[in-house]
Amino acid sequence: MQANCPDCGVDIGRLHKVSCDMAECQLDGDQALGCKLDHEHEGWYPDVWDGFGRGVLEAVGLGLYCYWGPDYGKKGWIECDASHPGAYPDLNRYYMITRWNPNTKKRELI
């Protein structure tokens, strides 16, 4: 957990700044900074810094972990469980098995 967003510096519980790399678009769930949707008004980032990066807590909650392979990444990230040395929340898998629900403003299992 980080007290401040590593990109825009806001405290936990505060809205990300508009130019923040860590903010999530609440209309489509993608990274807000690169969002291509036609947003009708400013302030369309009602995303609050929670102390973790996008999807980290959700991946942990689903038990999705991976580690960087011992072959220096030739095989990329390898699935594992939380007890593996070097285990990290598997965000790639998390985003592959979920989709954004604009009504709940959360990702849900497909």
C-alpha positions, 0 to 999 in steps of 0.5 A: 500500500502506498499513502500517495498515488505514485503518479499524481501524488494524491492521498488515499481517498482523494480523486486522482488528478485529470492527468494521472496515469493511475486513474481509471475511466469510470465509463469504460474501465480503461486507463483514463489518461488514454481513454478515447471515449467522448466524455461530455463534461470535465470531472469524468474521473471519479476514481479515488486513489485506494493505495494500490494500483488498478486491479491489484486488490481485485486480482489478489481477491481472486487468488491470481498471482504470477512471477517473472520466470527464472529464464529472465522473462523468455517465457514471461510471467508464469502463473503461481499461487500467493506463496511462491517467492516473487509472487505478484498480482496477475493483472494480465489474467485479471483483465482477461477474465473480467469486463467493465460494468458501467452501471456498477463501475467495477470489473466483473467476471466474464 
